[in-house]
Amino acid sequence: MKHTTHHHTLSHTHHCSEVWYRFIQNGIKFNLNSVYL
């Protein structure tokens, strides 16, 4: 039971970091586009 909860927390953290990574990537692309415009 404890192991399952720990695994769920890890997967949830990985999902959040993945979302943030994509969000930051999109933000960088947006900044570059505005600079070139």
N, C-alpha and C positions, 0 to 999 in steps of 0.2 A: 504493500500500500504506500509506504513512504517512498519507495523507489519510483513508483508510477507518478506520484505527485511531483517528485523532483524532475522527472523526465518531461512532464507537462510544462513545468516552469521553464525548462531549458528551451523547449520548442517554442513557447510563447515569446521568450526573450529573443530568440533567433528571428521570429516573424517580425517583431517590432523593429529590430535592427535592420532587417531587410527592407522594410517600408521606409525607414529613415534614410537608408542608403539610396533608394530610388528617388526619394523626395529631394535629397541633397544633389543628386546627379541632375535632376530636372531643373533645380534652382541654378546650378552652374551653367547649364545649357542656356537657360533664359538670360542669365547675366551676360554670357558671351554674345548672344544674339543682340541684346540691347546695346552692347558696346559697339558691335560691328554696324548696327543700324545708325 
